[in-house]
Amino acid sequence: MSLKLYARFIADLENRGQCEYGGIIELNGKDRETTSPNSLGRLIARELSLDAESVQVTHWSRLH
């Protein structure tokens, strides 16, 4: 079973500057254990092929 979150984050896209995104994120497997903005930011960065420091989560909440 997956875990669905609504997340807002800022991504530093280097040559394109910073962009703010918001939407639903679905976590599966071991990633469902994510409980902090920092670990969620690392997961988002990994999926976007960015450095972990390039993503800052500003808000997140679990969807029911």
N, C-alpha and C positions, 0 to 999 in steps of 0.2 A: 504494500500500500504506500502511496506517495503522500508527501506533506506539501500543501500549497500555502504559499505566503504572498502577501502583497508587499512589494519593496519599492522604495524610492532611493535612488543612488546617483552620485555624480561620478562620471568616468573621465579621466584625463586621457584624451586621445592624442596626446603629444602634438603632432603637427596640425591637428584640426581643433585643438583647444579642449576646453571642458564642455561636457554635455550632461544634462540631467535627464534621467529616465525614470519611469515608474510603470509598474505592471505586475502581473502574477508570475511567480516563479514556482516551479514544481521540483521538489527534491525527492530523489529515490535512493534506496539502499542506505549505505552508511551516511550519506549526506543529510539524511533526515534528522540526524542528531545535532545539527547546527543550532546553537542557542544564543550566539552573540553576533552583534553587528560586524565585528572584525572577521569572524570565520565565514559569515555570509558574504562579506566583501571579497574574501579570498576565493570563494567558490565562483562568484560572478566574474571576477577577473580571469580566473582559469577558463571559464566558458567563452569569454571574449578575447582570449589570447593576449591579455594585458598583464603587466606586473601587478602583484598584490597591492602595492602602494598606490596604484592608479585608480582604485575604486574606493569611494567613501559612501557607506550606507547612511542615509539621513533618517530613514524611517522604515520600519518593517512590522508586520503583524500577521498572525496566523489566520488563515481563512478556514471557516468551518464548513 
